[in-house]
Amino acid sequence: MLSENKDFDKEFVFKSSRSGGKGGQNVNKVETKIELIFDIVNSATVNEEEKKKILLKLQNRIDKNGMLRLTSQTERSQFMNKVKVIKKFYSLIDKALEEEKLRSKTKPSKTSKEERIQSKKKNSVKKVLRKVNLKDFSD
């Protein structure tokens, strides 16, 4: 993982609020929903090249101020939601910073070319037969 050797924890801002998840009366009383806010533009942990990649790949999760906002509200405790949202953050960052593999062009093999031509001939014969059959019935 690329983000393992970086410590983003100092730059996280957490907000809590009441969630709609499981918990019965606990949901109505305790603020268990956690929102993680990370300022990508002003981050000291991420270099300029990585910032560009993150801003490009996570653009639908980032607001106009350059803040990445993630929420978790599935668990009954605030702590567990905090752990979940931090895991989600690291997996998103890893995915965004992952290098894409370049696709190497390959030529079609002789047999695949021949198979393609055979299937085209087969289809053309089908269509010719359809035309012949339609002419027979039109009289």
Secondary structure, DSSP 8 states (H G I E B T S, - for coil): --GGGS--GGGEEEEEE---SS-THHHHHS--EEEEEEESTT-SSS-HHHHHHHHHHTTTTB-TTSEEEEEE--SSSHHHHHHHHHHHHHHHHHHHHS-----------HHHHHHHHHHHHHHHHHHHHHHHHHHHHH-
